[in-house]
Amino acid sequence: MLTALVVLLGASGGCATDKSADKSTGKSAGSAAAPTSFTIVPDDYHVPYAGTAEDGRRFFLSEELFDADRSYVGLFLWRADGAFDEVRVDEVDRPDGLPPGQAAPARADDLVTTRLAELGDYTLEPIEVTPFTTEVDGVTFGWEVTEYDGEFSINVAPGDFIAYYAPWDGIDYDT
């Protein structure tokens, strides 16, 4: 099982690069500016775990992250001000019979429970955070700002199974 911890360490350097600045600065003629923050609202569908950890950091936890043939449990953490802090990623078995390109819970209940325990006393609630991407073992993780035909979106990676659009309030998302 792959276990990785990525921490962005400001001026002292770090083991990963936050690429959101590169991805979120483009602008098309006549389009609105790329978003610099967005809201994630917990729900009973693809966002069961989003909120504030005991230490004040914001978090999003998913067991539905995936690429072509692998699944992951990912804990994305932001500082209390919404700036990216770190990603904790574990590769897990992809559920048998799941078609390529489809999100589904990895059935990694023990790992999800462990990650939630690491948060201390947490509160599930809407969080306002900055988009970011970082690579772990050649796989991009995070919330990536993309532009298509003059419209911006913020998509979870890997898997692209959640996409937020303006007004960035987290109320509605595409899957």
C-alpha positions, -999 to 999 in steps of 0.1 A, spaced: 0 0 0 14 34 -10 13 59 18 24 95 11 25 127 30 30 159 11 36 192 29 40 226 13 67 244 33 66 280 22 100 296 18 119 266 31 110 245 1 91 213 2 87 179 -13 59 190 -36 49 220 -57 16 238 -55 7 244 -91 -25 263 -85 -10 296 -94 0 283 -128 -34 267 -134 -56 296 -121 -42 327 -137 -55 323 -173 -83 345 -186 -102 344 -219 -115 375 -236 -147 385 -220 -145 358 -192 -145 363 -155 -113 359 -136 -103 325 -125 -115 317 -89 -90 321 -61 -112 304 -35 -143 282 -34 -166 266 -9 -169 229 -2 -202 219 15 -205 184 31 -233 163 17 -245 127 16 -232 120 -20 -195 127 -29 -186 150 -1 -194 133 32 -163 147 50 -155 184 48 -151 208 77 -128 221 104 -104 199 124 -97 204 160 -65 224 152 -85 248 131 -74 235 97 -100 230 70 -102 195 55 -118 174 27 -115 136 30 -124 112 1 -122 75 -5 -134 80 -41 -102 94 -57 -90 73 -87 -70 72 -119 -71 46 -146 -64 15 -125 -58 27 -89 -80 41 -61 -69 64 -32 -80 77 1 -70 113 2 -71 138 31 -66 174 18 -58 200 45 -58 238 44 -47 262 71 -74 281 90 -72 309 65 -80 285 36 -44 283 22 -32 248 11 -13 230 38 -8 193 31 -22 162 14 -22 127 29 -27 100 3 -30 62 6 -34 39 -24 -61 13 -18 -76 -16 -38 -100 -5 -65 -134 -22 -60 -139 -52 -82 -160 -48 -112 -159 -10 -112 -158 4 -147 -128 25 -156 -135 62 -151 -162 57 -125 -160 70 -89 -170 48 -61 -162 44 -24 -130 23 -20 -145 4 10 -115 15 30 -135 21 62 -106 15 86 -84 40 68 -112 66 66 -117 61 104 -80 65 110 -78 97 89 -109 111 107 -93 103 141 -61 122 131 -83 154 128 -92 153 165 -126 167 174 -138 179 140 -169 197 128 -185 189 95 -194 223 79 -189 243 48 -153 255 42 -139 282 20 -105 272 7 -80 279 -22 -77 255 -52 -43 237 -54 -27 207 -71 4 188 -61 19 155 -73 24 124 -53 43 96 -71 34 111 -105 -3 114 -97 -19 149 -94 -40 154 -63 -60 185 -53 -86 209 -66 -76 220 -101 -88 252 -118 -95 246 -155 -110 267 -182 -130 254 -212 -146 277 -237 -142 307 -214 -159 290 -184 -139 282 -153 -144 251 -131 -127 236 -101 -123 198 -104 -112 173 -78 -81 152 -88 -76 125 -94 -108 113 -109 -126 145 -118 -158 133 -103 -167 166 -86 -167 199 -106 -177 233 -90 -187 263 -110 -194 300 -103 -206 313 -79 -182 289 -61 -206 285 -31 -204 247 -29 -241 243 -31 -242 225 -65 -216 205 -83 -214 183 -114 -204 147 -112 
